[in-house]
Amino acid sequence: MDKSEKSAEDLVEFLTALRDEQATPHSLSLSEEEVTLTKELVSLAKAVDPDPHFVREVEKRLLALYKAEQRSTAPSLSNFVADLVLIWRLTMLKQKRFVYAIVVGIALMVSVFTVLPALAQFTLTHFAPREVEKLPFAGDAGTRSIESPEPYSSTSETLEERTDFTAKSESASLSIDPLISYSSDIKTLEGQAGFLVLWPRYVPPGCYFREGYYLDKPIAEIHLVYDSDNNQPCFDMIQRQADRIHRPFVGPGAVEEMDINGKAALYIGGVWVVNESLADRGTMSDRGLMITLSPEEKAKLFEGATWVEAGSQQLVFEHSGLLIRIQAGPSIPKEELVKIAESIE
Amino acid sequence: MVETSKTRWTMQSNSGEPFANVDDHSSKTFSEFYSCHIARVYRYILTNVGDSQVAQDLTSESFLAALKNFHRYRGEGSPSAWLLGIARHKVKDYFRSRQNPLPLESVISIASITPSPEELAEQRFQIAQVTKALRALSPNRADALVLHTFAGLSVGEIGQILGKSDGAVKLLIYRAVQDLKMFLAPEKEGLKNGQE
């Protein structure tokens, strides 16, 4: 240690002791001038405090913002609706190969019924999966949190008018038809969604764009459906504005942090598999197609769920203000999902 | 495979006590975080900008940015260093957005310090002196000294912000004091002469 390093060591030791109001060390190689200046600096630092009124005001504002942010990140009804719509669509299409997607929907909708501490949180701003050993389901005594979709409450038709959710201990019903609109004209869907769709320049060989559909507010999501040449599902690209946080439950170790063109992305490998699908839950009523789940059915679905790594995969990332999920079955290699994502313009 | 340990997301205070779990997002936790750091952030900013109104604005902005990015804090490193790093960027942005820094002759009103007018006048002068002298120092030296003395960061935490080793940070602080000594000496002489 040379002289400068020794002096620096001594000065910092002295400064720290003064600052922390501890006994100052003896036999330091400091000049009287250095000691005086150091004492003055520390004394000045201690004397400067922010105005208490300012401190209180800022705290009040920050806490209000903090609470508002908490509300926006809490499990929302919109996720539940989105998942049921996905289930319904897959059911109607009779694509049994899409059972994996159905159970993904079940996993996602669990987030509506439970508010549990997250076991993991990852790098995306608007997508924060939570790793759990077992699908949490609070049961009748659990903490259910369904929120009014405040950002859309000014629209002419509220979510409550479209859906008929009742207390947790009762059946949950959902009228699907008004929420979903198909169109091969993406511009129409973009007009409904209020944002422009991003397109991949690359799709796996044999895959082609089949159709798009829009899930109305409060979901506000455009789904681009890609099938293979022989009309088998290839992948779905789901896009929504990155203005809220989606927090699905996933199995332990299912999330892998990735890099897509220098930006954070999450790869989720696996799916919750349950004992029965919701394929026969849809019934027609005067409000259109309804999906109804009794409390027992819900509990049974959740309790029997197990995470299967090979069942499904998703690549999630944010691009140009959108949250994008590329969802595919196990037949599409992970590398292909990455190539699709990297090609988005 | 990603790290899934909850400890990854648990913030540690300077004393080593966990003070916040990011996922808990409790108001109480954020309040504690705020109370623990507000004065440190304010002191750091005031010493750099020399104006209490600007310091208040930048302090608010720093906490606002911290709140908005709370979820990005990964528990890697000290939360104090993370927050002061945000404040440091705010100060830099402030000076970048101004062609000329605030004239030090402008009023430096330090609220809520000692009520004695004499003491108040003396401290205003000292803050002004220190701020003026700091602007003449190399940015890293000034930062190291202010982060340590006014913001209460440890040498290791300053190293996180500046990307320096402990030894390098100590040398920066030492040299800052040497420079400050040189800059402040004539000012002090002038003050003494003026008082006489």
Contacts between the chains, C-beta under 8 A, distances in Angstrom:
chain1	res1	chain2	res2	distance
A	4	B	171	6.5
A	4	B	174	7.0
A	5	B	167	6.6
A	5	B	170	7.5
A	5	B	171	6.9
A	7	B	174	5.9
A	8	B	167	7.8
A	8	B	170	4.2
A	8	B	171	4.8
A	8	B	173	6.8
A	8	B	174	3.5
A	8	B	175	7.9
A	9	B	170	6.0
A	11	B	170	7.6
A	11	B	173	6.7
A	11	B	174	4.9
A	11	B	177	6.1
A	12	B	148	7.4
A	12	B	155	6.3
A	12	B	170	4.7
A	12	B	173	5.5
A	12	B	174	7.1
A	15	B	148	6.6
A	15	B	149	6.4
A	15	B	173	7.0
A	15	B	177	8.0
A	16	B	148	7.6
A	16	B	154	7.9
A	19	B	148	7.6
A	19	B	149	6.3
A	19	B	152	6.6
A	33	B	181	6.0
A	34	B	177	6.2
A	34	B	181	6.8
A	37	B	177	6.3
A	37	B	180	6.5
A	37	B	181	5.4
A	37	B	184	7.0
A	38	B	177	6.6
A	40	B	126	7.1
A	41	B	130	7.2
A	41	B	145	7.8
A	41	B	149	5.2
A	41	B	177	7.9
A	41	B	180	7.8
A	42	B	149	6.2
A	44	B	123	6.6
A	44	B	126	5.2
A	44	B	127	6.7
A	44	B	130	6.7
A	45	B	43	6.0
A	45	B	47	7.9
A	45	B	149	5.2
A	45	B	150	4.6
A	47	B	113	5.2
A	47	B	114	6.4
A	47	B	123	5.6
A	48	B	42	7.6
A	48	B	43	5.1
A	48	B	46	6.1
A	48	B	47	7.7
A	48	B	110	5.9
A	48	B	113	6.4
A	48	B	123	7.5
A	48	B	127	7.0
A	48	B	150	7.4
A	49	B	39	5.6
A	49	B	42	7.5
A	49	B	43	7.9
A	49	B	112	5.4
A	49	B	113	6.4
A	50	B	38	6.2
A	50	B	39	6.0
A	50	B	42	4.1
A	50	B	55	7.8
A	50	B	56	7.0
A	50	B	59	6.8
A	50	B	111	7.1
A	50	B	112	7.1
A	51	B	52	7.7
A	51	B	56	7.3
A	51	B	111	3.5
A	51	B	112	5.1
A	52	B	112	5.8
A	54	B	56	5.3
A	54	B	111	7.2
A	55	B	38	5.5
A	58	B	34	7.9
A	58	B	38	7.3
A	58	B	56	8.0
A	58	B	59	7.1
A	58	B	60	5.1
A	58	B	63	6.5
A	59	B	31	6.8
A	59	B	34	5.5
A	59	B	35	7.7
A	59	B	38	7.6
A	61	B	60	7.6
A	62	B	30	7.2
A	62	B	34	6.5
A	62	B	63	5.7
A	62	B	64	6.9
A	62	B	67	5.8
A	63	B	27	5.7
A	63	B	30	6.9
A	63	B	31	6.7
A	65	B	64	7.3
A	65	B	67	6.2
A	66	B	25	7.7
A	66	B	27	6.1
A	66	B	30	5.3
A	66	B	67	6.0
A	67	B	27	6.3
A	69	B	25	8.0
A	69	B	67	7.4
A	69	B	68	8.0
A	70	B	25	5.5
A	73	B	25	7.6
A	117	B	21	7.6
A	117	B	23	5.5
A	117	B	24	6.6
A	118	B	9	8.0
A	118	B	23	4.1
A	119	B	4	6.6
A	119	B	6	6.1
A	120	B	2	7.2
A	120	B	3	7.9
A	120	B	4	4.7
A	120	B	6	7.5
A	120	B	8	7.8
A	120	B	9	7.6
A	121	B	9	6.0
A	121	B	22	6.7
A	121	B	23	6.0
A	121	B	71	6.6
A	122	B	2	6.7
A	123	B	72	7.8
A	125	B	71	7.3
A	125	B	72	7.8
A	128	B	71	7.2
A	131	B	4	5.4
A	252	B	4	6.7
A	253	B	1	5.5
A	253	B	2	7.8
A	253	B	4	6.3
A	255	B	2	5.4
A	255	B	4	7.9
A	256	B	1	6.1
A	256	B	2	5.9
A	257	B	2	5.1
